[in-house]
Amino acid sequence: MDAAATATHTDNSATERLRAWLDERIAVNRARPEGDFIGINDWQVTEAEIEVFMLFPALVASVGPVWEAYCNAIGADFELRGEVDDDLFAELRREHPFLADAARGGDSGFDLPYKSMDSFVRFGDLFGIDHATCVSWYWKVFFMQERQEVAGTL
């Protein structure tokens, strides 16, 4: 974890509040049968993705909720509305400027939220997801969305 991230951790920080929520969500996921995480939905992995990205169901139970929180934190998704307060994500962006940058488009040249591998790796690190797992999940999602776009289902 980088020094800036460590410096912002207090019992009531947005990072710690989101960590508590993620810990609960991950615990629920880990109690589910691993087979629940194998499939074609965006929160699951296919057999091919397990082989290519080494994303085993036990990892998916943890990295999936962290990805979902990341997408909400940068404003690229709003699935957690009602589960996590939008103000928490705003506060999280103040605690971690790299998230605010991603929410503004980062280096994409667009003024839209931009999901980047680098910012997801940094986000994952805040919540105990290792670099390799973050990179694998990022590319799994990227190629899944490419397949959906080609198939006209995105």
Residue frames as qw, qx, qy, qz and C-alpha x, y, z in Angstrom:
[[0.000, 0.890, 0.456, 0.000, 0.00, 0.00, 0.00],
 [0.422, 0.508, -0.044, 0.749, 1.43, 3.41, -0.88],
 [0.270, -0.134, -0.476, 0.826, 2.19, 6.08, 1.75],
 [0.284, -0.121, -0.103, -0.945, -0.69, 8.33, 0.64],
 [0.659, -0.285, -0.573, -0.394, -3.16, 5.49, 1.02],
 [0.578, -0.235, -0.652, 0.430, -1.78, 4.59, 4.45],
 [0.116, 0.012, -0.278, 0.953, -1.92, 8.20, 5.60],
 [0.430, -0.200, -0.213, -0.854, -5.64, 8.45, 4.84],
 [0.602, -0.258, -0.750, -0.099, -6.64, 5.35, 6.80],
 [0.204, -0.220, 0.551, -0.779, -8.51, 6.29, 9.92],
 [0.203, 0.223, 0.917, -0.261, -11.35, 4.44, 11.57],
 [0.376, 0.660, 0.481, -0.438, -13.91, 6.69, 9.90],
 [0.017, 0.440, -0.503, -0.744, -12.27, 7.28, 6.53],
 [0.752, 0.370, -0.092, -0.538, -14.20, 6.51, 3.37],
 [0.456, 0.418, -0.783, -0.074, -11.57, 3.89, 2.59],
 [0.050, -0.114, 0.905, -0.407, -12.19, 2.10, 5.89],
 [0.588, 0.237, 0.400, -0.661, -15.97, 2.36, 5.58],
 [0.726, 0.427, -0.349, -0.410, -15.83, 0.90, 2.07],
 [0.254, 0.354, -0.892, 0.122, -13.40, -1.77, 3.31],
 [0.359, 0.012, 0.761, -0.541, -15.95, -2.82, 5.95],
 [0.723, 0.378, 0.109, -0.568, -18.69, -3.03, 3.30],
 [0.590, 0.493, -0.603, -0.213, -16.42, -5.00, 0.94],
 [0.018, -0.285, 0.915, -0.284, -15.37, -7.38, 3.73],
 [0.575, 0.170, 0.584, -0.547, -19.05, -8.20, 4.35],
 [0.718, 0.511, -0.136, -0.453, -19.77, -8.62, 0.64],
 [0.400, 0.500, -0.767, -0.044, -16.72, -10.83, 0.13],
 [0.259, -0.158, 0.866, -0.397, -17.61, -12.97, 3.16],
 [0.717, 0.321, 0.339, -0.517, -21.07, -13.57, 1.68],
 [0.649, 0.573, -0.412, -0.284, -19.48, -14.48, -1.67],
 [0.153, 0.450, -0.870, 0.130, -16.99, -16.86, -0.06],
 [0.490, -0.005, 0.740, -0.461, -19.87, -18.70, 1.61],
 [0.761, 0.434, -0.009, -0.482, -21.39, -19.42, -1.80],
 [0.879, 0.040, 0.424, 0.213, -20.49, -22.53, -3.79],
 [0.279, -0.461, 0.462, 0.705, -17.55, -21.88, -6.13],
 [0.323, 0.331, 0.782, 0.418, -19.69, -23.04, -9.05],
 [0.110, 0.863, 0.429, -0.242, -21.79, -19.90, -8.64],
 [0.095, -0.810, 0.235, 0.528, -18.85, -17.90, -9.99],
 [0.289, -0.119, 0.777, 0.546, -18.50, -19.90, -13.20],
 [0.405, 0.673, 0.612, -0.095, -20.66, -18.67, -16.06],
 [0.434, 0.438, 0.366, 0.697, -21.08, -15.95, -18.65],
 [0.165, -0.945, -0.274, -0.064, -22.27, -13.04, -16.50],
 [0.299, 0.793, -0.275, 0.453, -19.89, -10.14, -15.90],
 [0.450, -0.674, 0.456, -0.367, -19.37, -11.19, -12.25],
 [0.933, -0.104, 0.343, -0.015, -18.49, -14.75, -13.26],
 [0.006, -0.607, 0.687, 0.399, -15.69, -16.40, -15.22],
 [0.895, 0.291, -0.179, -0.285, -15.92, -18.90, -18.01],
 [0.930, -0.191, 0.211, 0.232, -13.77, -22.03, -18.12],
 [0.664, 0.528, 0.045, 0.528, -11.63, -20.32, -20.78],
 [0.059, -0.867, 0.163, -0.467, -11.17, -17.23, -18.59],
 [0.787, -0.574, 0.226, -0.013, -10.08, -19.43, -15.71],
 [0.891, 0.078, 0.204, 0.399, -7.47, -21.02, -17.96],
 [0.480, 0.652, 0.069, 0.582, -6.29, -17.83, -19.69],
 [0.084, -0.777, 0.151, -0.606, -6.41, -15.35, -16.79],
 [0.454, 0.006, -0.766, 0.455, -5.92, -17.78, -13.86],
 [0.360, -0.273, 0.206, -0.868, -9.03, -16.28, -12.26],
 [0.284, -0.167, -0.941, 0.075, -10.26, -19.13, -10.12],
 [0.374, -0.667, -0.518, -0.383, -13.74, -18.87, -8.54],
 [0.579, -0.580, -0.369, 0.438, -12.26, -18.22, -5.07],
 [0.328, -0.132, 0.080, 0.932, -10.49, -15.13, -6.49],
 [0.098, -0.442, -0.513, -0.729, -13.62, -13.98, -8.30],
 [0.448, -0.684, -0.573, 0.054, -15.50, -13.97, -4.99],
 [0.442, -0.597, -0.149, 0.653, -13.08, -11.24, -3.82],
 [0.264, -0.137, 0.329, 0.896, -12.06, -9.30, -6.91],
 [0.016, 0.550, 0.693, 0.466, -15.58, -9.01, -8.33],
 [0.255, -0.861, -0.424, 0.122, -16.95, -6.79, -5.54],
 [0.408, -0.555, 0.105, 0.717, -13.77, -4.71, -5.55],
 [0.233, 0.155, 0.567, 0.775, -14.14, -4.12, -9.33],
 [0.108, -0.723, -0.630, -0.262, -17.79, -3.18, -8.80],
 [0.363, -0.807, -0.228, 0.406, -16.81, -0.70, -6.08],
 [0.396, -0.272, 0.329, 0.813, -14.04, 0.72, -8.31],
 [0.130, 0.413, 0.629, 0.646, -16.47, 1.30, -11.19],
 [0.244, -0.838, -0.485, -0.061, -18.86, 3.06, -8.82],
 [0.486, -0.626, -0.066, 0.606, -16.05, 5.07, -7.24],
 [0.263, -0.186, 0.381, 0.867, -15.07, 6.59, -10.59],
 [0.434, 0.471, 0.199, -0.742, -18.69, 7.07, -11.70],
 [0.230, 0.253, -0.768, -0.542, -18.56, 4.49, -14.50],
 [0.423, -0.282, -0.840, -0.188, -21.31, 2.41, -12.93],
 [0.343, -0.357, 0.270, -0.826, -24.08, 2.96, -10.41],
 [0.663, -0.171, -0.703, -0.192, -25.08, -0.60, -9.48],
 [0.433, -0.165, -0.695, 0.550, -24.26, -0.01, -5.83],
 [0.240, -0.325, 0.026, -0.914, -26.72, 2.88, -5.45],
 [0.758, -0.398, -0.154, -0.493, -28.83, 2.11, -2.44],
 [0.913, -0.191, -0.281, 0.225, -26.19, -0.27, -1.05],
 [0.580, -0.211, -0.105, 0.780, -23.36, 2.25, -0.71],
 [0.023, 0.891, 0.259, -0.373, -23.94, 5.96, -0.19],
 [0.585, 0.697, 0.111, 0.399, -22.87, 8.12, -3.16],
 [0.174, -0.944, 0.217, -0.179, -21.30, 10.53, -0.66],
 [0.793, -0.434, 0.381, 0.194, -18.92, 7.75, 0.38],
 [0.767, 0.335, 0.312, 0.450, -17.62, 7.51, -3.18],
 [0.188, 0.914, 0.006, 0.359, -17.22, 11.31, -3.38],
 [0.498, -0.807, 0.313, -0.051, -15.26, 11.22, -0.15],
 [0.876, -0.100, 0.370, 0.294, -13.18, 8.31, -1.46],
 [0.597, 0.645, 0.159, 0.450, -12.25, 10.39, -4.52],
 [0.110, -0.938, 0.185, -0.272, -11.09, 13.18, -2.18],
 [0.730, -0.559, 0.387, 0.065, -8.99, 10.71, -0.17],
 [0.668, -0.085, 0.599, 0.433, -7.46, 9.19, -3.31],
 [0.235, 0.685, -0.147, -0.674, -6.93, 11.75, -6.09],
 [0.049, -0.197, 0.854, 0.479, -6.14, 9.03, -8.65],
 [0.198, 0.468, 0.860, -0.052, -9.84, 8.06, -8.44],
 [0.192, 0.789, 0.219, -0.542, -10.93, 11.65, -9.04],
 [0.028, 0.526, -0.577, -0.624, -8.60, 11.71, -12.05],
 [0.120, 0.104, 0.948, 0.277, -10.13, 8.48, -13.41],
 [0.207, 0.649, 0.663, -0.311, -13.62, 9.93, -12.84],
 [0.189, 0.802, -0.048, -0.565, -12.63, 12.91, -15.02],
 [0.791, 0.600, -0.056, -0.106, -11.30, 10.72, -17.82],
 [0.758, -0.396, 0.341, 0.390, -7.65, 10.34, -16.83],
 [0.202, -0.454, 0.539, 0.680, -5.43, 10.29, -19.91],
 [0.493, 0.399, 0.763, 0.121, -8.26, 9.19, -22.21],
 [0.091, 0.036, 0.349, 0.932, -8.87, 12.64, -23.62],
 [0.337, -0.521, -0.606, -0.497, -12.57, 12.33, -22.81],
 [0.220, -0.326, 0.419, -0.818, -14.43, 14.00, -19.97],
 [0.852, -0.210, -0.249, -0.409, -16.00, 10.70, -18.93],
 [0.701, -0.516, 0.483, -0.098, -15.06, 8.15, -16.29],
 [0.609, 0.560, -0.554, -0.090, -12.15, 6.07, -17.54],
 [0.914, -0.341, 0.214, -0.038, -11.46, 2.56, -16.27],
 [0.431, 0.704, -0.561, 0.067, -7.72, 2.06, -16.47],
 [0.870, -0.056, -0.455, 0.180, -5.69, -0.92, -15.44],
 [0.378, 0.286, -0.457, 0.752, -3.32, 1.28, -13.44],
 [0.350, -0.376, 0.234, -0.826, -6.04, 2.94, -11.40],
 [0.879, -0.243, -0.228, -0.341, -7.76, -0.40, -10.78],
 [0.747, 0.093, -0.518, 0.407, -4.48, -1.92, -9.57],
 [0.092, 0.310, -0.415, 0.851, -4.08, 1.02, -7.15],
 [0.633, -0.317, 0.009, -0.707, -7.69, 0.66, -6.02],
 [0.903, -0.095, -0.410, -0.089, -7.35, -3.09, -5.57],
 [0.514, 0.231, -0.562, 0.606, -4.22, -2.58, -3.49],
 [0.277, -0.396, 0.283, -0.828, -6.25, -0.46, -1.06],
 [0.801, -0.187, 0.139, -0.551, -8.49, -3.45, -0.42],
 [0.585, -0.387, 0.712, -0.042, -6.00, -6.30, -0.43],
 [0.872, 0.432, 0.228, -0.040, -6.30, -7.49, -4.03],
 [0.584, -0.406, 0.423, 0.561, -2.89, -8.29, -5.46],
 [0.125, 0.589, -0.379, -0.702, -1.48, -6.73, -8.61],
 [0.005, -0.101, 0.902, 0.420, -1.70, -9.87, -10.77],
 [0.149, 0.489, 0.847, -0.147, -5.34, -10.51, -9.86],
 [0.186, 0.734, 0.190, -0.625, -6.28, -6.90, -10.66],
 [0.104, 0.471, -0.589, -0.649, -4.52, -7.06, -14.03],
 [0.060, 0.113, 0.967, 0.221, -6.17, -10.38, -14.88],
 [0.177, 0.620, 0.691, -0.328, -9.63, -9.11, -13.90],
 [0.154, 0.668, -0.095, -0.722, -9.16, -5.87, -15.85],
 [0.137, 0.319, -0.736, -0.581, -8.31, -7.78, -19.04],
 [0.119, 0.300, 0.946, -0.025, -11.06, -10.36, -18.45],
 [0.215, 0.706, 0.460, -0.493, -13.61, -7.52, -18.31],
 [0.113, 0.596, -0.365, -0.706, -12.03, -5.72, -21.28],
 [0.078, 0.138, -0.874, -0.459, -12.21, -8.76, -23.55],
 [0.151, 0.451, 0.856, -0.201, -15.68, -9.72, -22.28],
 [0.229, 0.726, 0.231, -0.606, -16.93, -6.27, -23.27],
 [0.114, 0.457, -0.609, -0.639, -15.21, -6.52, -26.66],
 [0.047, 0.129, 0.970, 0.200, -16.97, -9.84, -27.27],
 [0.173, 0.618, 0.665, -0.381, -20.30, -8.33, -26.23],
 [0.181, 0.665, -0.112, -0.715, -19.78, -5.35, -28.53],
 [0.087, 0.252, -0.806, -0.528, -18.96, -7.60, -31.51],
 [0.001, -0.302, -0.952, -0.042, -21.99, -9.75, -30.74],
 [0.217, -0.434, -0.310, -0.818, -24.20, -6.68, -30.33],
 [0.592, -0.548, -0.591, -0.005, -25.10, -7.52, -26.73],
 [0.420, -0.154, -0.348, 0.824, -23.29, -4.65, -25.01]]
